[in-house]
């Protein structure tokens, strides 16, 4: 089963660390990163989709995605 997450945050080192942590846990980059200006907050925001292949199992929307093995 393939699972999907979209990571987002301010354009800062914390966002880069979030993506790096996901990659170190076996997640793979999916598509291009997104970079947009949040006019209400007056700052740039980043987003990156990641996917991970896990054991076939029933999908449970109440289960945290990081808990899938």
C-alpha positions as CSV (number, residue, x, y, z in Angstrom):
1,X,0.0,0.0,0.0
2,X,1.3,3.5,-0.8
3,X,0.7,6.2,1.7
4,X,0.9,10.0,1.1
5,X,1.8,13.0,3.2
6,X,2.0,16.7,2.4
7,X,4.6,18.5,4.5
8,X,4.2,22.3,4.8
9,X,5.7,25.1,6.8
10,X,7.4,28.4,6.8
11,X,10.3,28.9,4.5
12,X,13.0,28.2,7.2
13,X,15.4,25.6,8.3
14,X,12.7,23.8,10.4
15,X,10.9,23.0,7.1
16,X,14.1,21.6,5.6
17,X,14.6,19.5,8.8
18,X,11.0,18.2,8.5
19,X,11.6,17.0,5.0
20,X,15.0,15.5,5.8
21,X,13.5,13.6,8.8
22,X,10.8,12.2,6.5
23,X,13.4,11.1,4.0
24,X,15.5,9.4,6.7
25,X,12.4,7.5,7.8
26,X,11.9,6.0,4.3
27,X,9.6,8.5,2.7
28,X,10.2,9.5,-0.9
29,X,9.8,12.9,-2.5
30,X,6.7,13.0,-4.7
31,X,6.5,15.7,-7.3
32,X,8.0,19.2,-7.1
33,X,8.1,21.3,-4.0
34,X,5.7,24.2,-3.7
35,X,6.7,27.7,-2.7
36,X,4.0,30.4,-2.2
37,X,3.6,33.8,-0.6
38,X,1.1,33.9,2.3
39,X,-0.1,37.5,2.0
40,X,-2.1,37.4,5.2
41,X,1.0,36.4,7.2
42,X,3.5,38.3,5.0
43,X,5.8,35.3,4.6
44,X,6.8,32.6,2.2
45,X,5.4,29.0,2.8
46,X,6.9,25.7,1.5
47,X,5.2,22.4,0.8
48,X,6.5,19.0,-0.3
49,X,4.5,15.8,-0.9
50,X,6.1,12.5,0.2
51,X,5.0,8.9,-0.2
52,X,6.0,5.6,1.4
53,X,5.3,2.0,0.4
54,X,4.1,0.0,3.5
55,X,2.7,-3.5,4.1
56,X,-0.7,-4.2,2.5
57,X,-3.2,-3.6,5.2
58,X,-6.6,-2.0,5.6
59,X,-6.4,1.8,5.6
60,X,-7.4,3.4,8.9
61,X,-8.0,7.1,8.8
62,X,-7.6,7.3,12.6
63,X,-4.1,5.9,12.4
64,X,-1.2,8.3,12.2
65,X,0.6,7.9,8.9
66,X,3.9,7.7,10.6
67,X,2.6,4.6,12.4
68,X,2.2,2.6,9.2
69,X,5.0,0.0,8.8
